[in-house]
Each structure stands twice: as C-alpha cells, then as structure tokens.
Amino acid sequence: MRSGPTTGAKLRSGLMNDDDLTTILNALTEPVFLVNTDRRITMANVAAEELFGGELTGRNLVHAIRHPDALDSVEEVLHGKTRSEAVISMSGPVRTTYKVSVVRLDNGEDAEGGAVLGLHDISHVLEAEQMRSDFVANVSHELRSPLSALSGGIETLQGAARNDPEAQVRFLGIMEHEAARMNRLIDDLLSLTSVEVNERVRPSGKVNLRAIVERAIAALETQSKASKKPIRLEMPNGECAVLGDEDELTQVFHNLIDNALKYSRDNSEVIVTIGERDQVTGLAGPATTVAVTDQGDGIPVEHIPRITERFYRVDTSRSREKGGTGLGLAIVKHILNRHRGRLLVDSEKDVGSTFTVCLPQDAPAQSP
C-alpha cells in the first residue's frame, strides 16, 4: 500500500506516522480507502488494491468505485456530514454486495480533512435471507408429495391392508421409495448450502481433471451396465491440471453423467470428452473443457436458460420418477461459479444434449 503526499500530518494524529497507519490498514481484511477533500485517494490498503487493482494512490476515487450511491455518500461526508452509508452491488465472476461506510476525518483547523471509506461484504447476509425464504417455499412444496404418499401408505396399512400381504408389500415399497426421495432431497440441499458458503473463495490447489472424470465414471459403472448405456471417455494423453477442489469437481461430473444416463434413450451411449478451447465467453484466456453428451429427447430451447435454477424441472413427473431432486444442476452451477468456470448447454430435439464444463487454465484468480 502506498501513501500519497497529503497522508502525513493532514490525515493522522501527531502521534502516528505513515508507517503505523499503513500497518493498521493493511491488517484489515476489508477494503479501506483514505480520500482527501478533492476525493483523491491518499491511501488504499492491500485488500482494496487486491479488489480494485494497484496504483490507486493519487487517483480520483471514481477510478476504483463507480457506483453513484457510494460516491454520493463520500460527497455528503466531505461536505460536512459526520457519517454516511450506502449499499452497492458489484459485478464479477460472482456478483457481490457491499455495505459502504464513510466517516469524516477531522484533523483540526490547520489540517486538511478528508474521509475514510470501508467496504463490508454483506452478500452472505442477503443470500441467507433469500435462501431462507426459498427454502421454506420450495422445500415445503417438494416434501408435500412424498409425505402425502407416506401418510397414505401408513393409513392403508393400518386399515384396509392390515391383513393383505400383497398390498402390504406394494405400499411398503412405495413408502421406501418416497423416504429415499426425501433423503436425496436433504442431501442435495446440504451440498448446495455448503457450496454456496464458499462460492466467493476460488480453490487454489491444482488437481488432475482426467483422474477426477475417470473416478466419476467408475462410480457410475454399475448404473451404466444396469441400464445398458455404456460410457465412452475420449481424452488426450497425460494429466489435465486445473485449479480446483477435487471433491466438488467430482460431484460436478457425477451429476452430469448421472443425468445423461437417466435421460438417454435405451441402449444408447454417453460420451464424455476432455478437450480445450482457446476462448470461452466470460473467461479470460483458454479453458480446459469436459463435455458430457447424451442421446436423449433433448431440452426445449426455452427451458435452457433456467435449468440450473433450484427445483426447476423441464419435465416434473419424469424427473421425480427417475429420482431427481431438481437441485443437481444448481449444485453444478454454484461449484463452477466458485471455480470461475462456465457451464454451456447445447441441445437438439430427439437427438440429445451436451453439457460442457469450461474451467480456466490461468493460474491466478480473476479480478472482480
């Protein structure tokens, strides 16, 4: 963090030098700026430079923060108000919401004043509120059907089927199926919540994508053989190293290949292809890709933009019949968001669909 020429006595008490102030601000994990009365940055801590880029000192604040509400709060403080706050949203790999707090710096009659501006990430608070609302609405709807089936089965076993062994076997089978469905729903909800908590922190370790894909295919081998839908893997020789979380990426490919097996036509083949692309919209630089292609009915084009939404289903009855919870692709989306990747979907009616995972090959995390 560099300090500007007006930082010294004009922006601190006489007992604190610039090095002390720099040390204190750099110890803060949240972005902090000091600005003078001309709205020029006199100090920016390390967190601010990581978020907005380096070489901020001496530049107008608008070069870092362009949101009008934040700039209005700064102007209010520079023109006499003691404190002002604003809430802003910033786009990036993951959209982030900040609470901006601006406090006036009063350095005495003979010293130039200014303001200190701090950004506090409140995205997790807002998301928690939204998730709570969505959870109540969606989960209550999803659980109503299996709970009704369980209640009906219990009532029947206690009444009409009390002495009917065949009916007992049939209704116990239904109850087992619905209980398993509720367990899957709870497991997927827990997975989704876990992914969303860490979505803004990009994984820093390198993983072998080839080995991860092979592991996901091996885990689905029994299902593949039972449905007579072989999985064919096409990939280059050697390792495919990317930045990532091994367990989360395994879940991504397990979900995509599992979906392909469920929705492919009988006696068809699922093809998994590892490759590269020089350019992918939304990514900087080349990407490593993993494409999962099925031979199913295809997805109507109007549904494609929404298929990664929680509990969204193209065919509700068919999805539930095959054990789907409506959360698999939502989990995939949030994991790829954390990895700064993208999911591309191509589909053709009566031909099939291809879900392509694109992971950036660049080593450093992208700036917001």
C-alpha positions as CSV (number, residue, x, y, z in Angstrom):
1,M,0.0,0.0,0.0
2,R,1.4,3.4,-1.0
3,S,0.6,6.6,0.8
4,G,0.1,9.9,-1.0
5,P,1.8,13.2,-0.3
6,T,-1.2,14.5,1.8
7,T,-1.3,11.5,4.0
8,G,1.1,12.6,6.8
9,A,0.0,15.1,9.4
10,K,-3.1,16.1,7.4
11,L,-4.7,12.7,7.8
12,R,-3.4,11.4,11.1
13,S,-2.8,12.4,14.6
14,G,0.6,13.7,15.6
15,L,1.4,10.5,17.5
16,M,1.0,8.2,14.4
17,N,3.3,8.2,11.4
18,D,2.5,6.9,7.9
19,D,4.1,3.5,8.5
20,D,1.9,3.0,11.6
21,L,-1.2,3.9,9.6
22,T,-0.2,1.7,6.7
23,T,0.4,-1.3,9.1
24,I,-3.0,-0.8,10.7
25,L,-4.9,-0.5,7.5
26,N,-3.2,-3.5,5.9
27,A,-4.1,-5.6,8.9
28,L,-7.8,-5.1,8.0
29,T,-9.2,-7.8,5.7
30,E,-11.8,-5.5,4.2
31,P,-11.0,-2.8,1.6
32,V,-10.3,0.6,3.1
33,F,-9.5,3.9,1.4
34,L,-8.5,7.3,2.7
35,V,-9.5,10.2,0.5
36,N,-8.9,13.9,0.7
37,T,-11.3,16.8,0.1
38,D,-10.8,16.5,-3.6
39,R,-11.9,12.9,-3.5
40,R,-8.4,11.7,-4.4
41,I,-7.2,8.5,-2.8
42,T,-4.3,9.2,-0.3
43,M,-4.2,5.6,1.0
44,A,-5.6,2.2,-0.1
45,N,-4.9,-0.9,1.9
46,V,-3.8,-4.2,0.5
47,A,-7.4,-5.6,0.4
48,A,-8.6,-2.5,-1.6
49,E,-5.7,-3.0,-4.1
50,E,-6.5,-6.7,-4.5
51,L,-10.1,-5.9,-5.2
52,F,-9.7,-2.8,-7.5
53,G,-6.1,-3.2,-8.7
54,G,-2.9,-1.5,-7.7
55,E,-1.6,2.1,-8.3
56,L,-4.7,3.7,-6.7
57,T,-2.9,6.3,-4.7
58,G,-3.3,9.8,-6.1
59,R,-6.2,8.8,-8.4
60,N,-9.8,10.0,-8.1
61,L,-11.9,7.6,-6.1
62,V,-14.2,7.2,-9.2
63,H,-11.4,5.1,-10.8
64,A,-11.9,2.4,-8.2
65,I,-15.6,2.8,-7.2
66,R,-18.0,4.0,-9.9
67,H,-21.3,3.3,-8.1
68,P,-23.2,6.6,-7.7
69,D,-24.6,5.8,-4.2
70,A,-21.1,5.2,-2.8
71,L,-19.8,8.4,-4.4
72,D,-22.8,10.4,-3.1
73,S,-22.0,9.1,0.4
74,V,-18.4,10.3,0.1
75,E,-19.6,13.7,-1.1
76,E,-22.0,14.0,1.9
77,V,-19.2,13.4,4.3
78,L,-16.7,15.7,2.6
79,H,-19.3,18.5,2.8
80,G,-19.9,18.3,6.5
81,K,-21.8,15.1,7.4
82,T,-20.1,13.0,10.0
83,R,-21.0,9.6,8.6
84,S,-22.9,8.1,5.6
85,E,-23.6,4.6,4.4
86,A,-24.7,3.0,1.1
87,V,-25.3,-0.5,-0.2
88,I,-23.8,-1.3,-3.6
89,S,-23.6,-4.4,-5.8
90,M,-20.5,-5.1,-8.0
91,S,-20.4,-7.5,-10.9
92,G,-17.7,-10.0,-11.4
93,P,-17.3,-13.8,-11.5
94,V,-19.8,-13.8,-8.6
95,R,-21.9,-10.7,-8.0
96,T,-21.1,-9.2,-4.6
97,T,-23.0,-6.8,-2.4
98,Y,-21.1,-4.4,-0.1
99,K,-22.1,-2.0,2.7
100,V,-20.1,1.1,2.2
101,S,-19.3,3.1,5.3
102,V,-17.8,6.6,5.0
103,V,-16.6,8.5,8.1
104,R,-15.3,12.1,8.2
105,L,-11.7,12.7,9.2
106,D,-11.3,15.9,11.2
107,N,-7.7,16.8,11.6
108,G,-8.1,20.2,13.3
109,E,-8.4,23.8,12.0
110,D,-4.9,23.9,10.4
111,A,-5.0,20.5,8.7
112,E,-6.8,19.3,5.6
113,G,-9.7,16.9,6.3
114,G,-11.0,14.0,4.3
115,A,-12.8,10.8,4.8
116,V,-12.2,7.1,5.4
117,L,-14.2,4.7,3.3
118,G,-14.6,1.0,4.1
119,L,-16.4,-1.8,2.2
120,H,-18.0,-4.7,4.1
121,D,-19.2,-7.7,2.1
122,I,-22.8,-8.4,3.1
123,S,-23.6,-10.8,0.3
124,H,-23.8,-13.8,2.6
125,V,-26.3,-11.9,4.8
126,L,-28.6,-11.1,1.9
127,E,-28.3,-14.5,0.4
128,A,-29.1,-16.2,3.7
129,E,-32.3,-14.2,3.9
130,Q,-33.2,-15.1,0.3
131,M,-32.2,-18.8,0.9
132,R,-34.3,-18.9,4.0
133,S,-37.3,-17.7,2.0
134,D,-36.6,-20.0,-0.9
135,F,-36.1,-23.0,1.4
136,V,-39.4,-22.6,3.1
137,A,-41.3,-22.2,-0.2
138,N,-39.5,-24.8,-2.3
139,V,-38.8,-27.5,0.3
140,S,-42.4,-27.4,1.7
141,H,-43.6,-27.9,-1.9
142,E,-41.1,-30.7,-2.6
143,L,-41.8,-32.6,0.6
144,R,-45.6,-32.4,0.4
145,S,-45.8,-35.2,-2.2
146,P,-43.6,-37.8,-0.5
147,L,-45.1,-37.0,2.9
148,S,-48.6,-37.4,1.5
149,A,-47.6,-40.8,0.0
150,L,-46.1,-41.9,3.3
151,S,-49.2,-40.8,5.2
152,G,-51.5,-42.6,2.8
153,G,-49.4,-45.7,2.9
154,I,-49.5,-45.8,6.8
155,E,-53.2,-45.2,6.8
156,T,-53.8,-48.0,4.3
157,L,-51.5,-50.4,6.2
158,Q,-53.4,-49.6,9.4
159,G,-56.8,-50.1,7.7
160,A,-57.7,-51.8,4.5
161,A,-54.4,-53.6,4.0
162,R,-54.0,-54.7,7.6
163,N,-54.5,-58.4,6.6
164,D,-53.5,-58.2,3.0
165,P,-49.8,-59.3,2.5
166,E,-49.7,-58.3,-1.2
167,A,-51.0,-54.8,-0.5
168,Q,-48.5,-54.5,2.4
169,V,-45.6,-55.4,0.1
170,R,-46.8,-52.9,-2.5
171,F,-47.4,-50.0,-0.1
172,L,-44.1,-50.6,1.8
173,G,-42.3,-50.4,-1.5
174,I,-43.9,-47.1,-2.2
175,M,-43.1,-45.8,1.2
176,E,-39.5,-46.9,0.9
177,H,-39.2,-45.1,-2.5
178,E,-40.7,-41.8,-1.1
179,A,-38.5,-41.9,2.1
180,A,-35.4,-42.4,-0.2
181,R,-36.5,-39.4,-2.2
182,M,-36.7,-37.2,0.9
183,N,-33.2,-38.4,1.9
184,R,-31.8,-37.4,-1.5
185,L,-33.5,-34.0,-1.3
186,I,-32.0,-33.3,2.1
187,D,-28.5,-34.5,1.0
188,D,-28.7,-32.2,-2.1
189,L,-29.8,-29.3,0.0
190,L,-26.9,-29.7,2.4
191,S,-24.5,-30.0,-0.6
192,L,-25.9,-26.8,-2.2
193,T,-25.7,-24.9,1.1
194,S,-22.1,-26.0,1.6
195,V,-21.1,-24.9,-1.9
196,E,-22.8,-21.5,-1.7
197,V,-21.0,-20.7,1.6
198,N,-17.6,-21.0,-0.1
199,E,-18.6,-19.7,-3.6
200,R,-16.5,-16.5,-3.4
201,V,-13.3,-18.3,-2.5
202,R,-11.7,-19.7,-5.5
203,P,-9.8,-23.0,-4.9
204,S,-6.0,-22.6,-5.1
205,G,-4.8,-26.2,-5.4
206,K,-4.1,-27.9,-8.7
207,V,-6.0,-31.1,-9.5
208,N,-5.8,-33.8,-12.2
209,L,-9.1,-33.3,-14.2
210,R,-8.5,-36.6,-16.1
211,A,-8.4,-38.6,-12.8
212,I,-11.5,-36.9,-11.5
213,V,-13.5,-37.7,-14.6
214,E,-12.4,-41.3,-14.5
215,R,-13.4,-41.6,-10.9
216,A,-16.8,-40.2,-11.6
217,I,-17.3,-42.6,-14.4
218,A,-16.2,-45.6,-12.3
219,A,-18.7,-44.6,-9.6
220,L,-21.5,-44.9,-12.2
221,E,-20.3,-48.1,-13.8
222,T,-23.0,-50.2,-12.1
223,Q,-25.8,-47.9,-13.2
224,S,-24.3,-47.8,-16.7
225,K,-24.3,-51.6,-17.0
226,A,-27.7,-52.0,-15.5
227,S,-29.3,-49.5,-18.0
228,K,-27.2,-50.9,-20.9
229,K,-25.9,-47.4,-21.6
230,P,-22.1,-47.6,-21.9
231,I,-20.0,-44.5,-21.1
232,R,-17.2,-43.7,-23.6
233,L,-14.4,-41.5,-22.5
234,E,-12.4,-39.5,-25.1
235,M,-9.4,-37.5,-23.8
236,P,-5.8,-36.5,-24.5
237,N,-2.8,-38.3,-23.1
238,G,-1.3,-37.1,-19.8
239,E,-2.7,-35.1,-16.9
240,C,-5.1,-32.2,-17.3
241,A,-4.2,-29.9,-14.4
242,V,-6.5,-27.1,-13.4
243,L,-7.1,-25.1,-10.2
244,G,-9.9,-26.8,-8.3
245,D,-11.4,-28.7,-5.4
246,E,-11.2,-32.4,-6.2
247,D,-14.4,-33.4,-4.2
248,E,-16.5,-30.6,-5.7
249,L,-15.4,-31.3,-9.3
250,T,-16.1,-35.0,-8.8
251,Q,-19.6,-34.0,-7.8
252,V,-20.0,-31.9,-10.9
253,F,-19.1,-34.7,-13.3
254,H,-21.0,-37.3,-11.3
255,N,-24.2,-35.2,-11.5
256,L,-23.8,-34.5,-15.3
257,I,-23.0,-38.1,-16.2
258,D,-25.8,-39.4,-13.9
259,N,-28.3,-37.1,-15.6
260,A,-27.0,-38.3,-19.0
261,L,-27.6,-41.9,-18.0
262,K,-31.1,-41.2,-16.7
263,Y,-32.3,-39.3,-19.7
264,S,-30.6,-41.1,-22.6
265,R,-32.7,-43.4,-24.7
266,D,-32.4,-47.2,-24.0
267,N,-29.3,-48.9,-25.4
268,S,-27.6,-45.6,-26.2
269,E,-24.2,-44.3,-25.4
270,V,-23.0,-41.5,-23.1
271,I,-19.8,-39.8,-24.4
272,V,-17.5,-37.8,-22.1
273,T,-14.9,-35.7,-23.9
274,I,-12.0,-33.8,-22.4
275,G,-10.6,-31.1,-24.6
276,E,-9.6,-27.4,-24.8
277,R,-11.0,-24.1,-26.1
278,D,-9.0,-21.0,-26.9
279,Q,-11.8,-18.8,-25.9
280,V,-15.0,-19.1,-23.8
281,T,-17.4,-16.2,-23.2
282,G,-16.9,-14.9,-19.7
283,L,-13.5,-16.4,-19.2
284,A,-10.1,-14.8,-19.8
285,G,-7.8,-17.0,-21.8
286,P,-8.0,-20.6,-22.8
287,A,-10.1,-23.2,-21.0
288,T,-10.0,-26.9,-20.3
289,T,-13.4,-28.5,-21.2
290,V,-15.3,-31.6,-20.3
291,A,-18.3,-32.3,-22.4
292,V,-21.0,-34.9,-21.4
293,T,-23.2,-35.9,-24.4
294,D,-26.3,-38.0,-24.2
295,Q,-28.7,-39.4,-26.8
296,G,-32.0,-38.3,-25.2
297,D,-35.0,-36.3,-26.2
298,G,-33.2,-33.0,-25.9
299,I,-34.2,-29.9,-24.0
300,P,-36.6,-27.3,-25.5
301,V,-34.7,-24.1,-26.1
302,E,-37.0,-22.0,-23.9
303,H,-36.0,-24.1,-20.9
304,I,-32.2,-24.0,-21.3
305,P,-31.7,-20.6,-19.5
306,R,-33.5,-21.9,-16.4
307,I,-32.3,-25.4,-16.0
308,T,-29.7,-24.5,-13.4
309,E,-32.3,-22.8,-11.1
310,R,-33.1,-24.6,-7.9
311,F,-36.0,-27.0,-8.2
312,Y,-36.6,-26.2,-11.9
313,R,-37.5,-29.2,-14.0
314,V,-38.2,-29.5,-17.7
315,D,-40.5,-32.5,-17.1
316,T,-41.5,-32.6,-13.4
317,S,-43.1,-36.0,-13.4
318,R,-40.3,-37.7,-15.3
319,S,-37.6,-36.1,-13.1
320,R,-39.3,-37.3,-10.0
321,E,-39.9,-40.8,-11.4
322,K,-36.1,-41.1,-12.1
323,G,-35.3,-39.9,-8.5
324,G,-34.3,-36.3,-9.4
325,T,-34.5,-33.6,-6.7
326,G,-34.3,-30.6,-9.0
327,L,-31.1,-29.5,-7.4
328,G,-28.3,-31.3,-9.3
329,L,-27.7,-28.7,-11.9
330,A,-28.0,-25.9,-9.4
331,I,-25.1,-27.6,-7.4
332,V,-23.1,-27.8,-10.6
333,K,-23.6,-24.1,-11.4
334,H,-22.5,-22.9,-7.9
335,I,-19.5,-25.2,-7.9
336,L,-18.4,-23.9,-11.3
337,N,-19.0,-20.3,-10.1
338,R,-16.6,-21.0,-7.3
339,H,-14.1,-22.3,-9.8
340,R,-14.7,-19.3,-12.1
341,G,-15.8,-21.7,-14.7
342,R,-18.8,-21.9,-17.0
343,L,-21.5,-24.4,-18.0
344,L,-22.5,-24.4,-21.7
345,V,-25.6,-26.3,-22.8
346,D,-26.4,-27.4,-26.4
347,S,-29.4,-29.5,-27.1
348,E,-31.4,-30.7,-30.2
349,K,-34.8,-32.2,-30.1
350,D,-34.8,-36.0,-30.5
351,V,-31.0,-36.0,-30.9
352,G,-29.7,-35.3,-27.4
353,S,-27.9,-32.7,-25.2
354,T,-24.3,-31.8,-24.5
355,F,-23.3,-30.2,-21.2
356,T,-19.8,-28.7,-21.4
357,V,-17.9,-27.7,-18.3
358,C,-15.3,-25.0,-19.0
359,L,-12.5,-24.4,-16.5
360,P,-10.0,-21.6,-16.9
361,Q,-6.4,-22.6,-17.4
362,D,-4.9,-19.4,-15.9
363,A,-3.2,-19.9,-12.6
364,P,-4.2,-16.6,-10.7
365,A,-7.8,-15.9,-9.7
366,Q,-9.5,-13.4,-11.9
367,S,-10.2,-9.9,-10.6
368,P,-13.9,-8.9,-9.9
